[in-house]
Amino acid sequence: LLDAPLWENRILGHVTEKPNSRGWLLDNKAARTDTERIVREYDVRTPGIDVTAASLSGGNQQKLIVGRE
């Protein structure tokens, strides 16, 4: 979803998996922390995880998706 922040895009399709949730409850802090890890490990060029995916270049969008999967 290009209009959603990076950390929300990170959890797409993985909402009920750890570290994103505790049972049926979304763990925002853990999801945000894991998104920051992906940004570091995959060298996603972004000013932060609260920007929308639309603000990233196509290559950086792809890095985020690869890190998510």
Secondary structure by P-SEA (a helix, b strand, c coil): cccccaaaaaaccccccccccccccccaaaaaaaaaaaaaaacccccccccccccccaaaaaaaaaaac
